[in-house]
Amino acid sequence: MAPQPDIFDRLARSAFRSRFRLGARERAYADAKGRAVIEAHARDFVAQRLAPAAPAKDGKQTPMRGHPVFIAQHATATCCRGCLEKWHGLRRGRALEEAEQARVVALVMAWIDREMGVGR
């Protein structure tokens, strides 16, 4: 499932969201692991940290650094259930369906691809 067509334009208008970039360490990690591994990490993080109806430490479950997916989650407002509700219309208090999880992962990976220069 592809990201919403206008989401990157909306995120670019947010001073907070638009400041996130992959640093040298995260780029090196992504290069070393490869896209398939990073995408598997994204699926795991979303399933464990976002998909439950009441995630543990909601609002604080996604670190601000240390992994390309974490940075992408903050850049794409997919870091917590509050941001998912505000930016993507995915209501809190219910588990995310598989298709919704796939949409979040696709958005995270599209942002990482842009940062890594994939498809240019």
Secondary structure, 3 states (H helix, E strand, C coil): CCCCCCHHHHHHCCHHHHCCCCCHHHHHHHHHHCHHHHHHHHHHHHHHHHCCCCCCCCCCCCCCCCCHHHHHHHHCCCCCHHHHHHHHCCCCCCCCCHHHHHHHHHHHHHHHHHHHCCCC
